[in-house]
Amino acid sequence: MPEAEKSTRSWREIAEEASREHDPEKLKKLSEELERALDERAKRLRPQRDPNTNKDVA
């Protein structure tokens, strides 16, 4: 699968595919992709904080 397509898939799509995968190498790649997707999601959902004041940045 092209790298550009991987970055547009939701974590749910990746998890769904991983739940059906039996090949250990493919499963490893899917789990790495899932980790990246969840990290990106967390960054979008988590407010950024100013390290000096520990307050949310607009």
PDBQT receptor file of N, H, CA, C and O in Angstrom, charges set to zero:
ATOM      1  N   MET A   1       0.846  -1.185   0.000  1.00  0.00    +0.000 N 
ATOM      2  CA  MET A   1       0.000   0.000   0.000  1.00  0.00    +0.000 C 
ATOM      3  C   MET A   1       0.886   1.242   0.000  1.00  0.00    +0.000 C 
ATOM      4  O   MET A   1       1.850   1.306   0.763  1.00  0.00    +0.000 OA
ATOM      5  N   PRO A   2       0.582   2.215  -0.829  1.00  0.00    +0.000 N 
ATOM      6  CA  PRO A   2       1.388   3.437  -0.879  1.00  0.00    +0.000 C 
ATOM      7  C   PRO A   2       1.378   4.171   0.461  1.00  0.00    +0.000 C 
ATOM      8  O   PRO A   2       0.374   4.173   1.173  1.00  0.00    +0.000 OA
ATOM      9  N   GLU A   3       2.499   4.788   0.788  1.00  0.00    +0.000 N 
ATOM     10  H   GLU A   3       3.314   4.787   0.209  1.00  0.00    +0.000 HD
ATOM     11  CA  GLU A   3       2.632   5.499   2.068  1.00  0.00    +0.000 C 
ATOM     12  C   GLU A   3       1.588   6.594   2.216  1.00  0.00    +0.000 C 
ATOM     13  O   GLU A   3       1.069   6.799   3.313  1.00  0.00    +0.000 OA
ATOM     14  N   ALA A   4       1.269   7.302   1.139  1.00  0.00    +0.000 N 
ATOM     15  H   ALA A   4       1.691   7.135   0.248  1.00  0.00    +0.000 HD
ATOM     16  CA  ALA A   4       0.285   8.388   1.204  1.00  0.00    +0.000 C 
ATOM     17  C   ALA A   4      -1.087   7.865   1.606  1.00  0.00    +0.000 C 
ATOM     18  O   ALA A   4      -1.815   8.527   2.345  1.00  0.00    +0.000 OA
ATOM     19  N   GLU A   5      -1.436   6.687   1.125  1.00  0.00    +0.000 N 
ATOM     20  H   GLU A   5      -0.844   6.149   0.525  1.00  0.00    +0.000 HD
ATOM     21  CA  GLU A   5      -2.740   6.121   1.477  1.00  0.00    +0.000 C 
ATOM     22  C   GLU A   5      -2.775   5.722   2.948  1.00  0.00    +0.000 C 
ATOM     23  O   GLU A   5      -3.810   5.862   3.599  1.00  0.00    +0.000 OA
ATOM     24  N   LYS A   6      -1.674   5.234   3.470  1.00  0.00    +0.000 N 
ATOM     25  H   LYS A   6      -0.834   5.121   2.941  1.00  0.00    +0.000 HD
ATOM     26  CA  LYS A   6      -1.615   4.838   4.873  1.00  0.00    +0.000 C 
ATOM     27  C   LYS A   6      -1.942   6.004   5.791  1.00  0.00    +0.000 C 
ATOM     28  O   LYS A   6      -2.656   5.835   6.780  1.00  0.00    +0.000 OA
ATOM     29  N   SER A   7      -1.432   7.170   5.477  1.00  0.00    +0.000 N 
ATOM     30  H   SER A   7      -0.852   7.307   4.674  1.00  0.00    +0.000 HD
ATOM     31  CA  SER A   7      -1.608   8.311   6.366  1.00  0.00    +0.000 C 
ATOM     32  C   SER A   7      -3.040   8.826   6.374  1.00  0.00    +0.000 C 
ATOM     33  O   SER A   7      -3.414   9.585   7.268  1.00  0.00    +0.000 OA
ATOM     34  N   THR A   8      -3.848   8.429   5.393  1.00  0.00    +0.000 N 
ATOM     35  H   THR A   8      -3.544   7.812   4.667  1.00  0.00    +0.000 HD
ATOM     36  CA  THR A   8      -5.218   8.922   5.347  1.00  0.00    +0.000 C 
ATOM     37  C   THR A   8      -6.211   7.933   5.954  1.00  0.00    +0.000 C 
ATOM     38  O   THR A   8      -7.385   8.264   6.115  1.00  0.00    +0.000 OA
ATOM     39  N   ARG A   9      -5.765   6.741   6.289  1.00  0.00    +0.000 N 
ATOM     40  H   ARG A   9      -4.811   6.472   6.158  1.00  0.00    +0.000 HD
ATOM     41  CA  ARG A   9      -6.671   5.755   6.863  1.00  0.00    +0.000 C 
ATOM     42  C   ARG A   9      -6.890   6.035   8.343  1.00  0.00    +0.000 C 
ATOM     43  O   ARG A   9      -5.975   6.446   9.057  1.00  0.00    +0.000 OA
ATOM     44  N   SER A  10      -8.105   5.807   8.783  1.00  0.00    +0.000 N 
ATOM     45  H   SER A  10      -8.848   5.473   8.203  1.00  0.00    +0.000 HD
ATOM     46  CA  SER A  10      -8.400   6.012  10.198  1.00  0.00    +0.000 C 
ATOM     47  C   SER A  10      -7.858   4.838  11.012  1.00  0.00    +0.000 C 
ATOM     48  O   SER A  10      -7.630   3.748  10.486  1.00  0.00    +0.000 OA
ATOM     49  N   TRP A  11      -7.659   5.086  12.297  1.00  0.00    +0.000 N 
ATOM     50  H   TRP A  11      -7.845   5.972  12.724  1.00  0.00    +0.000 HD
ATOM     51  CA  TRP A  11      -7.163   4.026  13.166  1.00  0.00    +0.000 C 
ATOM     52  C   TRP A  11      -8.151   2.860  13.195  1.00  0.00    +0.000 C 
ATOM     53  O   TRP A  11      -7.747   1.711  13.371  1.00  0.00    +0.000 OA
ATOM     54  N   ARG A  12      -9.425   3.145  13.026  1.00  0.00    +0.000 N 
ATOM     55  H   ARG A  12      -9.754   4.079  12.884  1.00  0.00    +0.000 HD
ATOM     56  CA  ARG A  12     -10.432   2.071  13.037  1.00  0.00    +0.000 C 
ATOM     57  C   ARG A  12     -10.287   1.158  11.818  1.00  0.00    +0.000 C 
ATOM     58  O   ARG A  12     -10.420  -0.061  11.926  1.00  0.00    +0.000 OA
ATOM     59  N   GLU A  13     -10.016   1.758  10.666  1.00  0.00    +0.000 N 
ATOM     60  H   GLU A  13      -9.908   2.748  10.578  1.00  0.00    +0.000 HD
ATOM     61  CA  GLU A  13      -9.813   0.955   9.454  1.00  0.00    +0.000 C 
ATOM     62  C   GLU A  13      -8.588   0.053   9.607  1.00  0.00    +0.000 C 
ATOM     63  O   GLU A  13      -8.609  -1.118   9.228  1.00  0.00    +0.000 OA
ATOM     64  N   ILE A  14      -7.534   0.617  10.164  1.00  0.00    +0.000 N 
ATOM     65  H   ILE A  14      -7.516   1.568  10.472  1.00  0.00    +0.000 HD
ATOM     66  CA  ILE A  14      -6.297  -0.145  10.349  1.00  0.00    +0.000 C 
ATOM     67  C   ILE A  14      -6.529  -1.276  11.346  1.00  0.00    +0.000 C 
ATOM     68  O   ILE A  14      -6.098  -2.405  11.114  1.00  0.00    +0.000 OA
ATOM     69  N   ALA A  15      -7.207  -0.979  12.454  1.00  0.00    +0.000 N 
ATOM     70  H   ALA A  15      -7.557  -0.061  12.643  1.00  0.00    +0.000 HD
ATOM     71  CA  ALA A  15      -7.489  -1.992  13.469  1.00  0.00    +0.000 C 
ATOM     72  C   ALA A  15      -8.357  -3.110  12.902  1.00  0.00    +0.000 C 
ATOM     73  O   ALA A  15      -8.147  -4.286  13.200  1.00  0.00    +0.000 OA
ATOM     74  N   GLU A  16      -9.328  -2.732  12.087  1.00  0.00    +0.000 N 
ATOM     75  H   GLU A  16      -9.498  -1.777  11.845  1.00  0.00    +0.000 HD
ATOM     76  CA  GLU A  16     -10.205  -3.729  11.445  1.00  0.00    +0.000 C 
ATOM     77  C   GLU A  16      -9.383  -4.672  10.572  1.00  0.00    +0.000 C 
ATOM     78  O   GLU A  16      -9.553  -5.890  10.632  1.00  0.00    +0.000 OA
ATOM     79  N   GLU A  17      -8.495  -4.105   9.764  1.00  0.00    +0.000 N 
ATOM     80  H   GLU A  17      -8.357  -3.116   9.715  1.00  0.00    +0.000 HD
ATOM     81  CA  GLU A  17      -7.650  -4.937   8.901  1.00  0.00    +0.000 C 
ATOM     82  C   GLU A  17      -6.729  -5.820   9.735  1.00  0.00    +0.000 C 
ATOM     83  O   GLU A  17      -6.542  -6.996   9.422  1.00  0.00    +0.000 OA
ATOM     84  N   ALA A  18      -6.160  -5.262  10.786  1.00  0.00    +0.000 N 
ATOM     85  H   ALA A  18      -6.312  -4.307  11.040  1.00  0.00    +0.000 HD
ATOM     86  CA  ALA A  18      -5.247  -6.018  11.643  1.00  0.00    +0.000 C 
ATOM     87  C   ALA A  18      -5.965  -7.185  12.325  1.00  0.00    +0.000 C 
ATOM     88  O   ALA A  18      -5.369  -8.239  12.545  1.00  0.00    +0.000 OA
ATOM     89  N   SER A  19      -7.230  -6.998  12.654  1.00  0.00    +0.000 N 
ATOM     90  H   SER A  19      -7.715  -6.142  12.475  1.00  0.00    +0.000 HD
ATOM     91  CA  SER A  19      -7.980  -8.060  13.333  1.00  0.00    +0.000 C 
ATOM     92  C   SER A  19      -8.187  -9.282  12.440  1.00  0.00    +0.000 C 
ATOM     93  O   SER A  19      -8.444 -10.379  12.936  1.00  0.00    +0.000 OA
ATOM     94  N   ARG A  20      -8.076  -9.095  11.127  1.00  0.00    +0.000 N 
ATOM     95  H   ARG A  20      -7.868  -8.204  10.724  1.00  0.00    +0.000 HD
ATOM     96  CA  ARG A  20      -8.266 -10.198  10.187  1.00  0.00    +0.000 C 
ATOM     97  C   ARG A  20      -6.944 -10.750   9.636  1.00  0.00    +0.000 C 
ATOM     98  O   ARG A  20      -6.932 -11.766   8.941  1.00  0.00    +0.000 OA
ATOM     99  N   GLU A  21      -5.846 -10.081   9.948  1.00  0.00    +0.000 N 
ATOM    100  H   GLU A  21      -5.855  -9.255  10.512  1.00  0.00    +0.000 HD
ATOM    101  CA  GLU A  21      -4.550 -10.449   9.360  1.00  0.00    +0.000 C 
ATOM    102  C   GLU A  21      -3.922 -11.625  10.111  1.00  0.00    +0.000 C 
ATOM    103  O   GLU A  21      -3.921 -11.665  11.342  1.00  0.00    +0.000 OA
ATOM    104  N   HIS A  22      -3.390 -12.578   9.348  1.00  0.00    +0.000 N 
ATOM    105  H   HIS A  22      -3.390 -12.546   8.348  1.00  0.00    +0.000 HD
ATOM    106  CA  HIS A  22      -2.738 -13.748   9.939  1.00  0.00    +0.000 C 
ATOM    107  C   HIS A  22      -1.232 -13.760   9.693  1.00  0.00    +0.000 C 
ATOM    108  O   HIS A  22      -0.492 -14.436  10.408  1.00  0.00    +0.000 OA
ATOM    109  N   ASP A  23      -0.782 -13.028   8.703  1.00  0.00    +0.000 N 
ATOM    110  H   ASP A  23      -1.383 -12.478   8.122  1.00  0.00    +0.000 HD
ATOM    111  CA  ASP A  23       0.641 -12.988   8.381  1.00  0.00    +0.000 C 
ATOM    112  C   ASP A  23       1.368 -12.128   9.413  1.00  0.00    +0.000 C 
ATOM    113  O   ASP A  23       1.042 -10.951   9.567  1.00  0.00    +0.000 OA
ATOM    114  N   PRO A  24       2.357 -12.698  10.132  1.00  0.00    +0.000 N 
ATOM    115  CA  PRO A  24       3.046 -11.950  11.191  1.00  0.00    +0.000 C 
ATOM    116  C   PRO A  24       3.725 -10.666  10.714  1.00  0.00    +0.000 C 
ATOM    117  O   PRO A  24       3.699  -9.656  11.418  1.00  0.00    +0.000 OA
ATOM    118  N   GLU A  25       4.327 -10.695   9.533  1.00  0.00    +0.000 N 
ATOM    119  H   GLU A  25       4.349 -11.515   8.961  1.00  0.00    +0.000 HD
ATOM    120  CA  GLU A  25       5.003  -9.493   9.027  1.00  0.00    +0.000 C 
ATOM    121  C   GLU A  25       4.002  -8.396   8.691  1.00  0.00    +0.000 C 
ATOM    122  O   GLU A  25       4.221  -7.228   9.013  1.00  0.00    +0.000 OA
ATOM    123  N   LYS A  26       2.909  -8.771   8.044  1.00  0.00    +0.000 N 
ATOM    124  H   LYS A  26       2.732  -9.720   7.782  1.00  0.00    +0.000 HD
ATOM    125  CA  LYS A  26       1.877  -7.785   7.715  1.00  0.00    +0.000 C 
ATOM    126  C   LYS A  26       1.246  -7.240   8.992  1.00  0.00    +0.000 C 
ATOM    127  O   LYS A  26       0.959  -6.047   9.089  1.00  0.00    +0.000 OA
ATOM    128  N   LEU A  27       1.032  -8.119   9.972  1.00  0.00    +0.000 N 
ATOM    129  H   LEU A  27       1.265  -9.088   9.893  1.00  0.00    +0.000 HD
ATOM    130  CA  LEU A  27       0.445  -7.692  11.240  1.00  0.00    +0.000 C 
ATOM    131  C   LEU A  27       1.369  -6.711  11.965  1.00  0.00    +0.000 C 
ATOM    132  O   LEU A  27       0.903  -5.752  12.579  1.00  0.00    +0.000 OA
ATOM    133  N   LYS A  28       2.667  -6.955  11.892  1.00  0.00    +0.000 N 
ATOM    134  H   LYS A  28       3.046  -7.735  11.394  1.00  0.00    +0.000 HD
ATOM    135  CA  LYS A  28       3.636  -6.041  12.509  1.00  0.00    +0.000 C 
ATOM    136  C   LYS A  28       3.550  -4.661  11.858  1.00  0.00    +0.000 C 
ATOM    137  O   LYS A  28       3.538  -3.642  12.549  1.00  0.00    +0.000 OA
ATOM    138  N   LYS A  29       3.489  -4.635  10.525  1.00  0.00    +0.000 N 
ATOM    139  H   LYS A  29       3.499  -5.463   9.964  1.00  0.00    +0.000 HD
ATOM    140  CA  LYS A  29       3.393  -3.354   9.814  1.00  0.00    +0.000 C 
ATOM    141  C   LYS A  29       2.083  -2.642  10.142  1.00  0.00    +0.000 C 
ATOM    142  O   LYS A  29       2.058  -1.424  10.317  1.00  0.00    +0.000 OA
ATOM    143  N   LEU A  30       1.005  -3.403  10.222  1.00  0.00    +0.000 N 
ATOM    144  H   LEU A  30       1.025  -4.393  10.080  1.00  0.00    +0.000 HD
ATOM    145  CA  LEU A  30      -0.285  -2.798  10.565  1.00  0.00    +0.000 C 
ATOM    146  C   LEU A  30      -0.267  -2.239  11.983  1.00  0.00    +0.000 C 
ATOM    147  O   LEU A  30      -0.824  -1.170  12.237  1.00  0.00    +0.000 OA
ATOM    148  N   SER A  31       0.368  -2.953  12.906  1.00  0.00    +0.000 N 
ATOM    149  H   SER A  31       0.820  -3.821  12.701  1.00  0.00    +0.000 HD
ATOM    150  CA  SER A  31       0.418  -2.452  14.282  1.00  0.00    +0.000 C 
ATOM    151  C   SER A  31       1.249  -1.176  14.369  1.00  0.00    +0.000 C 
ATOM    152  O   SER A  31       0.930  -0.283  15.153  1.00  0.00    +0.000 OA
ATOM    153  N   GLU A  32       2.308  -1.081  13.571  1.00  0.00    +0.000 N 
ATOM    154  H   GLU A  32       2.568  -1.807  12.934  1.00  0.00    +0.000 HD
ATOM    155  CA  GLU A  32       3.108   0.145  13.534  1.00  0.00    +0.000 C 
ATOM    156  C   GLU A  32       2.299   1.291  12.930  1.00  0.00    +0.000 C 
ATOM    157  O   GLU A  32       2.355   2.423  13.410  1.00  0.00    +0.000 OA
ATOM    158  N   GLU A  33       1.547   0.985  11.872  1.00  0.00    +0.000 N 
ATOM    159  H   GLU A  33       1.501   0.066  11.482  1.00  0.00    +0.000 HD
ATOM    160  CA  GLU A  33       0.696   1.997  11.244  1.00  0.00    +0.000 C 
ATOM    161  C   GLU A  33      -0.395   2.454  12.214  1.00  0.00    +0.000 C 
ATOM    162  O   GLU A  33      -0.719   3.639  12.287  1.00  0.00    +0.000 OA
ATOM    163  N   LEU A  34      -0.953   1.502  12.951  1.00  0.00    +0.000 N 
ATOM    164  H   LEU A  34      -0.689   0.539  12.892  1.00  0.00    +0.000 HD
ATOM    165  CA  LEU A  34      -1.987   1.824  13.931  1.00  0.00    +0.000 C 
ATOM    166  C   LEU A  34      -1.428   2.727  15.028  1.00  0.00    +0.000 C 
ATOM    167  O   LEU A  34      -2.087   3.679  15.447  1.00  0.00    +0.000 OA
ATOM    168  N   GLU A  35      -0.234   2.434  15.486  1.00  0.00    +0.000 N 
ATOM    169  H   GLU A  35       0.301   1.661  15.145  1.00  0.00    +0.000 HD
ATOM    170  CA  GLU A  35       0.397   3.268  16.512  1.00  0.00    +0.000 C 
ATOM    171  C   GLU A  35       0.581   4.703  16.011  1.00  0.00    +0.000 C 
ATOM    172  O   GLU A  35       0.307   5.655  16.742  1.00  0.00    +0.000 OA
ATOM    173  N   ARG A  36       1.041   4.858  14.774  1.00  0.00    +0.000 N 
ATOM    174  H   ARG A  36       1.264   4.085  14.180  1.00  0.00    +0.000 HD
ATOM    175  CA  ARG A  36       1.214   6.205  14.206  1.00  0.00    +0.000 C 
ATOM    176  C   ARG A  36      -0.128   6.928  14.095  1.00  0.00    +0.000 C 
ATOM    177  O   ARG A  36      -0.233   8.111  14.419  1.00  0.00    +0.000 OA
ATOM    178  N   ALA A  37      -1.146   6.210  13.635  1.00  0.00    +0.000 N 
ATOM    179  H   ALA A  37      -1.061   5.250  13.372  1.00  0.00    +0.000 HD
ATOM    180  CA  ALA A  37      -2.470   6.823  13.475  1.00  0.00    +0.000 C 
ATOM    181  C   ALA A  37      -3.030   7.267  14.824  1.00  0.00    +0.000 C 
ATOM    182  O   ALA A  37      -3.635   8.334  14.925  1.00  0.00    +0.000 OA
ATOM    183  N   LEU A  38      -2.831   6.457  15.857  1.00  0.00    +0.000 N 
ATOM    184  H   LEU A  38      -2.339   5.590  15.776  1.00  0.00    +0.000 HD
ATOM    185  CA  LEU A  38      -3.326   6.828  17.186  1.00  0.00    +0.000 C 
ATOM    186  C   LEU A  38      -2.530   7.997  17.767  1.00  0.00    +0.000 C 
ATOM    187  O   LEU A  38      -3.094   8.854  18.448  1.00  0.00    +0.000 OA
ATOM    188  N   ASP A  39      -1.231   8.034  17.503  1.00  0.00    +0.000 N 
ATOM    189  H   ASP A  39      -0.774   7.338  16.950  1.00  0.00    +0.000 HD
ATOM    190  CA  ASP A  39      -0.414   9.168  17.951  1.00  0.00    +0.000 C 
ATOM    191  C   ASP A  39      -0.878  10.459  17.286  1.00  0.00    +0.000 C 
ATOM    192  O   ASP A  39      -0.996  11.494  17.942  1.00  0.00    +0.000 OA
ATOM    193  N   GLU A  40      -1.142  10.396  15.973  1.00  0.00    +0.000 N 
ATOM    194  H   GLU A  40      -1.046   9.555  15.440  1.00  0.00    +0.000 HD
ATOM    195  CA  GLU A  40      -1.620  11.584  15.251  1.00  0.00    +0.000 C 
ATOM    196  C   GLU A  40      -2.971  12.036  15.792  1.00  0.00    +0.000 C 
ATOM    197  O   GLU A  40      -3.215  13.232  15.956  1.00  0.00    +0.000 OA
ATOM    198  N   ARG A  41      -3.838  11.083  16.065  1.00  0.00    +0.000 N 
ATOM    199  H   ARG A  41      -3.640  10.112  15.932  1.00  0.00    +0.000 HD
ATOM    200  CA  ARG A  41      -5.167  11.403  16.602  1.00  0.00    +0.000 C 
ATOM    201  C   ARG A  41      -5.037  12.072  17.974  1.00  0.00    +0.000 C 
ATOM    202  O   ARG A  41      -5.714  13.061  18.255  1.00  0.00    +0.000 OA
ATOM    203  N   ALA A  42      -4.173  11.530  18.813  1.00  0.00    +0.000 N 
ATOM    204  H   ALA A  42      -3.624  10.727  18.584  1.00  0.00    +0.000 HD
ATOM    205  CA  ALA A  42      -3.981  12.097  20.146  1.00  0.00    +0.000 C 
ATOM    206  C   ALA A  42      -3.453  13.529  20.061  1.00  0.00    +0.000 C 
ATOM    207  O   ALA A  42      -3.858  14.390  20.842  1.00  0.00    +0.000 OA
ATOM    208  N   LYS A  43      -2.556  13.779  19.120  1.00  0.00    +0.000 N 
ATOM    209  H   LYS A  43      -2.227  13.080  18.485  1.00  0.00    +0.000 HD
ATOM    210  CA  LYS A  43      -2.020  15.135  18.953  1.00  0.00    +0.000 C 
ATOM    211  C   LYS A  43      -3.109  16.114  18.536  1.00  0.00    +0.000 C 
ATOM    212  O   LYS A  43      -3.119  17.264  18.975  1.00  0.00    +0.000 OA
ATOM    213  N   ARG A  44      -4.032  15.653  17.682  1.00  0.00    +0.000 N 
ATOM    214  H   ARG A  44      -4.024  14.719  17.326  1.00  0.00    +0.000 HD
ATOM    215  CA  ARG A  44      -5.130  16.525  17.244  1.00  0.00    +0.000 C 
ATOM    216  C   ARG A  44      -6.114  16.797  18.380  1.00  0.00    +0.000 C 
ATOM    217  O   ARG A  44      -6.650  17.900  18.490  1.00  0.00    +0.000 OA
ATOM    218  N   LEU A  45      -6.347  15.808  19.212  1.00  0.00    +0.000 N 
ATOM    219  H   LEU A  45      -5.912  14.912  19.123  1.00  0.00    +0.000 HD
ATOM    220  CA  LEU A  45      -7.360  15.938  20.262  1.00  0.00    +0.000 C 
ATOM    221  C   LEU A  45      -6.830  16.609  21.525  1.00  0.00    +0.000 C 
ATOM    222  O   LEU A  45      -7.587  17.249  22.254  1.00  0.00    +0.000 OA
ATOM    223  N   ARG A  46      -5.540  16.466  21.782  1.00  0.00    +0.000 N 
ATOM    224  H   ARG A  46      -4.924  15.947  21.189  1.00  0.00    +0.000 HD
ATOM    225  CA  ARG A  46      -4.940  17.013  22.995  1.00  0.00    +0.000 C 
ATOM    226  C   ARG A  46      -4.597  18.479  22.771  1.00  0.00    +0.000 C 
ATOM    227  O   ARG A  46      -3.912  18.812  21.804  1.00  0.00    +0.000 OA
ATOM    228  N   PRO A  47      -5.065  19.365  23.657  1.00  0.00    +0.000 N 
ATOM    229  CA  PRO A  47      -4.708  20.781  23.492  1.00  0.00    +0.000 C 
ATOM    230  C   PRO A  47      -3.213  20.984  23.705  1.00  0.00    +0.000 C 
ATOM    231  O   PRO A  47      -2.594  20.337  24.549  1.00  0.00    +0.000 OA
ATOM    232  N   GLN A  48      -2.653  21.890  22.926  1.00  0.00    +0.000 N 
ATOM    233  H   GLN A  48      -3.156  22.415  22.240  1.00  0.00    +0.000 HD
ATOM    234  CA  GLN A  48      -1.235  22.208  23.099  1.00  0.00    +0.000 C 
ATOM    235  C   GLN A  48      -1.091  23.119  24.309  1.00  0.00    +0.000 C 
ATOM    236  O   GLN A  48      -1.935  23.979  24.561  1.00  0.00    +0.000 OA
ATOM    237  N   ARG A  49      -0.009  22.917  25.051  1.00  0.00    +0.000 N 
ATOM    238  H   ARG A  49       0.676  22.218  24.847  1.00  0.00    +0.000 HD
ATOM    239  CA  ARG A  49       0.232  23.715  26.255  1.00  0.00    +0.000 C 
ATOM    240  C   ARG A  49       1.536  24.490  26.122  1.00  0.00    +0.000 C 
ATOM    241  O   ARG A  49       2.513  24.019  25.542  1.00  0.00    +0.000 OA
ATOM    242  N   ASP A  50       1.514  25.683  26.674  1.00  0.00    +0.000 N 
ATOM    243  H   ASP A  50       0.719  26.066  27.146  1.00  0.00    +0.000 HD
ATOM    244  CA  ASP A  50       2.721  26.502  26.741  1.00  0.00    +0.000 C 
ATOM    245  C   ASP A  50       3.594  25.901  27.839  1.00  0.00    +0.000 C 
ATOM    246  O   ASP A  50       3.146  25.804  28.982  1.00  0.00    +0.000 OA
ATOM    247  N   PRO A  51       4.825  25.496  27.528  1.00  0.00    +0.000 N 
ATOM    248  CA  PRO A  51       5.676  24.870  28.544  1.00  0.00    +0.000 C 
ATOM    249  C   PRO A  51       6.046  25.812  29.691  1.00  0.00    +0.000 C 
ATOM    250  O   PRO A  51       6.391  25.354  30.781  1.00  0.00    +0.000 OA
ATOM    251  N   ASN A  52       5.978  27.116  29.455  1.00  0.00    +0.000 N 
ATOM    252  H   ASN A  52       5.697  27.488  28.570  1.00  0.00    +0.000 HD
ATOM    253  CA  ASN A  52       6.332  28.072  30.504  1.00  0.00    +0.000 C 
ATOM    254  C   ASN A  52       5.196  28.302  31.497  1.00  0.00    +0.000 C 
ATOM    255  O   ASN A  52       5.432  28.480  32.692  1.00  0.00    +0.000 OA
ATOM    256  N   THR A  53       3.968  28.297  30.994  1.00  0.00    +0.000 N 
ATOM    257  H   THR A  53       3.776  28.152  30.024  1.00  0.00    +0.000 HD
ATOM    258  CA  THR A  53       2.822  28.583  31.867  1.00  0.00    +0.000 C 
ATOM    259  C   THR A  53       1.948  27.359  32.117  1.00  0.00    +0.000 C 
ATOM    260  O   THR A  53       1.102  27.371  33.011  1.00  0.00    +0.000 OA
ATOM    261  N   ASN A  54       2.149  26.303  31.331  1.00  0.00    +0.000 N 
ATOM    262  H   ASN A  54       2.837  26.294  30.605  1.00  0.00    +0.000 HD
ATOM    263  CA  ASN A  54       1.343  25.087  31.400  1.00  0.00    +0.000 C 
ATOM    264  C   ASN A  54      -0.132  25.363  31.140  1.00  0.00    +0.000 C 
ATOM    265  O   ASN A  54      -1.002  24.643  31.632  1.00  0.00    +0.000 OA
ATOM    266  N   LYS A  55      -0.412  26.415  30.360  1.00  0.00    +0.000 N 
ATOM    267  H   LYS A  55       0.295  27.000  29.961  1.00  0.00    +0.000 HD
ATOM    268  CA  LYS A  55      -1.782  26.748  29.981  1.00  0.00    +0.000 C 
ATOM    269  C   LYS A  55      -1.990  26.398  28.517  1.00  0.00    +0.000 C 
ATOM    270  O   LYS A  55      -1.042  26.370  27.732  1.00  0.00    +0.000 OA
ATOM    271  N   ASP A  56      -3.243  26.132  28.157  1.00  0.00    +0.000 N 
ATOM    272  H   ASP A  56      -4.013  26.154  28.795  1.00  0.00    +0.000 HD
ATOM    273  CA  ASP A  56      -3.577  25.817  26.773  1.00  0.00    +0.000 C 
ATOM    274  C   ASP A  56      -3.187  26.963  25.851  1.00  0.00    +0.000 C 
ATOM    275  O   ASP A  56      -3.357  28.136  26.185  1.00  0.00    +0.000 OA
ATOM    276  N   VAL A  57      -2.658  26.600  24.680  1.00  0.00    +0.000 N 
ATOM    277  H   VAL A  57      -2.520  25.647  24.408  1.00  0.00    +0.000 HD
ATOM    278  CA  VAL A  57      -2.299  27.571  23.654  1.00  0.00    +0.000 C 
ATOM    279  C   VAL A  57      -3.433  27.595  22.639  1.00  0.00    +0.000 C 
ATOM    280  O   VAL A  57      -3.902  26.542  22.208  1.00  0.00    +0.000 OA
ATOM    281  N   ALA A  58      -3.870  28.772  22.259  1.00  0.00    +0.000 N 
ATOM    282  H   ALA A  58      -3.488  29.628  22.609  1.00  0.00    +0.000 HD
ATOM    283  CA  ALA A  58      -4.991  28.898  21.308  1.00  0.00    +0.000 C 
ATOM    284  C   ALA A  58      -4.586  28.530  19.920  1.00  0.00    +0.000 C 
ATOM    285  O   ALA A  58      -5.405  28.581  19.003  1.00  0.00    +0.000 OA
TER     286      ALA A  58
